Amino acid sequence: MLVGLLWHITCNPIRVMPTDLVLIIDDDLAFCQLVSTALSRAGFHVLAAHDGLSGLTLAREAQPAVILLDMILPGLGGVRTCQQLKQDPALAASIVVAITASPDLRYIEHAFRAGAEFFLMKPFGTEMLVQVIQSAARRAKVGGRRRSHPRFPVGLRVRCVLEEVEGRAVNASLGGLQLYLGERLAPGTTFRLELDLPTGAITAEAKVIWQDDDVSGRSIRHNHGVQFLRFVEDSGFLQYKRFLSKVVVKSDVSSPQPSSSLASRTPPEPQK
């Protein structure tokens, strides 16, 4: 039996804009309700399923822009669910945001290998959730996935050395960064990027893969997807990798207040 709950959505799903539709696949009903409320307030339409098979069926019927997928699910499991979602041609433009409360780093690797584009560790705050879902929805709007590495929320000061443009990295992966910069850099631009890590600054050669603008009232933020080409120093990559590992395991990465934290119960330990 299909288990799917629909909140704040029109009776005719055909009329819903695809970039507004988010599917949650998580067996924690209370968590689904919290996420649904937060995303509905941010202007999204939300569906929910509570196991992998129901999630696959609902995804194929609704074709959501973004799928928020727990890595630990009953039955089919989160990893296999993700694999089947990414292998379905009808869902080629859907962006998967993998989530888990487990401290086991293997889930991050499994999510990456299964095709997830984003990754969030539970618990996370409402602001971080909405930011990641908005970024994922923009990716879906322009035709689906652009990268093979999952991304993690960060807050890094960066400087484009050759362009002398400063900005902030808001998402990071082993393959690159999502940056807000003070100026637009055209796709294809190559430059040296200085990252201000807690352990010290490192420098990498990078390339702009895509660029769009976030417009909020009179404010415009220049959003860029940047791919690493190489790190200038060999130790730079090791520093960056250690930094990213700490981001992944740090439960308070988004510094959520208790009133806005979207938490779930700790799942069972993964089977080896």
C-alpha positions in Angstrom: 0.0 0.0 0.0 1.4 3.4 -0.9 2.0 5.5 2.1 2.1 9.1 1.1 1.0 12.2 2.9 0.4 15.5 1.1 0.6 18.8 2.8 -0.2 22.3 1.5 -0.6 21.2 -2.1 -3.4 21.7 -4.7 -5.8 18.9 -5.4 -4.5 18.6 -9.0 -0.8 17.7 -8.8 -0.4 18.3 -12.5 -0.7 22.1 -11.9 2.1 22.1 -9.4 5.4 23.6 -10.8 8.0 20.8 -10.6 10.6 23.1 -9.0 8.2 23.7 -6.1 7.7 20.0 -5.3 9.7 18.2 -2.6 9.4 14.6 -1.7 10.5 13.4 1.8 11.3 9.7 2.2 11.8 9.0 5.9 10.2 6.5 8.3 10.1 9.1 11.1 6.6 10.6 10.9 7.3 13.4 13.4 10.5 14.4 11.5 8.5 14.4 8.2 5.9 16.7 9.8 8.6 19.1 11.0 10.3 19.3 7.7 7.0 19.6 5.8 6.0 22.6 8.0 9.4 24.3 7.5 9.4 23.8 3.7 5.7 24.8 3.3 6.4 28.1 5.0 9.3 28.6 2.6 6.9 28.2 -0.4 7.4 24.5 -1.3 4.8 21.9 -1.8 5.6 18.7 0.1 4.9 15.0 -0.3 6.1 12.3 2.1 6.6 8.5 2.0 7.9 6.4 4.8 9.7 3.5 3.1 11.8 3.0 0.0 9.3 1.2 -2.2 6.5 3.8 -1.4 9.0 6.6 -2.1 10.0 5.2 -5.5 6.3 4.8 -6.5 5.4 8.3 -5.3 8.5 9.8 -7.0 7.6 8.3 -10.3 4.1 9.5 -10.0 4.9 13.1 -8.9 8.4 13.6 -10.4 9.5 16.0 -7.7 12.3 18.5 -8.1 14.0 17.5 -4.9 14.0 14.3 -2.9 15.0 14.4 0.7 16.1 10.8 1.4 17.0 9.2 4.7 19.9 6.7 4.3 18.4 4.3 6.8 15.0 3.0 5.8 13.0 -0.1 6.4 12.7 -2.7 3.6 14.6 -1.5 0.5 16.9 0.7 2.5 18.1 4.3 1.7 21.1 3.4 -0.4 19.2 1.1 -2.7 16.4 3.5 -2.9 18.8 6.2 -4.0 20.3 4.0 -6.6 17.0 3.2 -8.1 15.9 6.8 -8.1 19.0 7.9 -10.0 18.7 5.0 -12.5 15.2 5.9 -13.5 15.1 8.1 -16.7 11.9 9.7 -15.6 13.6 11.1 -12.6 16.8 12.3 -14.3 16.2 15.9 -13.3 15.3 15.2 -9.7 18.0 16.1 -7.1 18.6 13.9 -4.2 19.5 15.3 -0.8 20.7 12.4 1.4 20.3 12.7 5.1 21.2 10.6 8.2 21.7 10.9 11.9 24.3 8.1 12.0 27.9 9.1 12.8 29.1 6.3 10.5 31.0 8.0 7.6 30.3 5.0 5.4 26.8 6.5 4.8 28.4 9.5 3.2 30.4 7.4 0.8 27.4 5.2 0.1 25.2 8.2 -0.7 27.9 9.6 -3.0 28.2 6.3 -4.9 24.5 5.9 -5.2 24.2 9.3 -6.9 23.1 11.8 -4.2 24.0 15.4 -5.1 23.7 16.9 -1.6 24.2 15.6 2.0 22.9 16.8 5.3 23.7 15.4 8.8 20.8 15.3 11.3 20.1 17.3 13.4 20.1 20.4 11.2 18.4 23.8 11.6 15.5 25.1 9.6 17.6 27.8 7.9 20.1 25.3 6.7 17.4 22.9 5.4 15.7 25.6 3.4 19.0 26.9 2.0 20.0 23.4 0.7 16.5 22.6 -0.7 16.4 26.0 -2.5 19.9 25.3 -4.0 18.8 21.8 -5.0 15.6 23.1 -6.6 17.6 25.6 -8.7 19.7 22.7 -9.9 16.6 20.7 -10.9 15.2 23.8 -12.7 18.2 23.9 -15.1 18.3 20.2 -15.9 19.4 18.0 -13.0 22.8 17.1 -11.6 26.0 18.8 -12.3 28.4 17.0 -10.0 29.3 13.5 -8.8 30.2 14.5 -5.2 27.7 15.1 -2.4 27.9 18.6 -0.9 28.1 19.7 2.8 27.0 23.0 4.3 30.0 25.1 5.3 30.8 28.8 6.0 34.2 29.5 4.6 35.7 32.9 3.6 37.2 32.6 0.1 39.1 34.9 -2.3 39.6 34.6 -6.0 43.3 35.4 -6.2 43.5 36.3 -9.9 40.2 38.1 -10.0 40.6 39.8 -6.6 37.0 38.9 -5.7 36.1 37.9 -2.2 33.1 35.8 -1.2 31.8 32.9 0.9 31.5 29.2 0.3 28.2 27.8 1.5 28.5 24.2 0.3 31.5 22.1 -0.1 32.4 18.7 -1.6 35.6 16.9 -2.5 35.1 18.0 -6.1 34.3 21.7 -5.6 32.3 24.5 -3.9 29.2 26.5 -4.1 30.2 30.1 -3.7 28.5 33.5 -3.2 30.9 36.1 -4.7 30.8 39.9 -4.8 30.9 39.8 -8.6 29.8 37.5 -11.4 32.4 35.2 -12.9 31.5 33.7 -16.3 31.3 29.9 -16.6 34.6 28.6 -17.9 36.6 31.1 -15.9 39.7 29.6 -14.3 41.4 31.2 -11.3 43.2 30.5 -8.1 41.0 30.2 -5.1 42.2 30.9 -1.6 40.2 29.1 1.2 40.4 30.3 4.7 40.3 27.0 6.6 40.4 26.9 10.5 43.9 25.3 10.2 45.2 28.0 7.8 44.7 29.3 4.2 45.1 26.9 1.3 45.1 27.6 -2.4 43.6 25.7 -5.3 43.2 26.2 -9.0 39.5 26.1 -9.8 37.0 26.6 -12.7 33.5 28.1 -12.8 31.1 25.4 -14.0 27.8 27.4 -13.6 26.6 30.8 -12.4 23.2 32.2 -11.4 21.9 34.9 -9.2 19.8 34.7 -6.0 17.5 37.7 -5.9 15.8 38.7 -2.6 14.1 42.1 -2.7 16.8 44.6 -3.6 19.6 42.2 -2.7 21.4 40.1 -5.3 23.9 37.3 -4.5 26.1 36.0 -7.3 25.9 32.2 -7.0 28.7 30.1 -8.5 29.4 26.4 -8.9 33.2 25.9 -8.8 35.1 22.7 -9.7 38.6 22.1 -8.2 41.3 21.5 -10.9 44.1 21.0 -8.5 45.5 22.1 -5.1 48.7 24.2 -5.4 50.3 22.4 -2.5 50.0 18.6 -2.0 49.2 19.2 1.7 46.4 21.5 0.7 44.2 18.7 -0.4 44.9 16.7 2.8 44.0 19.8 4.9 40.8 20.3 2.9 39.8 16.6 3.2 40.4 16.7 7.0 38.3 19.9 7.2 35.4 18.3 5.2 35.5 15.2 7.4 35.1 17.3 10.5 32.2 19.2 8.9 30.5 15.9 8.2 30.7 14.5 11.7 30.1 17.8 13.6 26.5 17.6 14.8 26.2 21.3 15.3 27.4 22.3 11.9 24.5 24.7 11.4 24.4 25.8 15.1 20.6 25.3 15.3 18.7 26.6 18.2 16.7 23.9 20.1 13.4 25.4 19.0 14.3 25.2 15.3 16.3 21.9 15.2 14.9 19.3 12.9 16.2 16.1 14.6 15.4 12.4 14.4 16.1 9.4 16.5 19.5 7.8 16.2 19.2 4.9 13.7 20.6 1.4 14.3 24.2 0.7 13.5 24.7 -0.2 9.9 25.3 -3.8 8.9 28.8 -4.6 7.8 
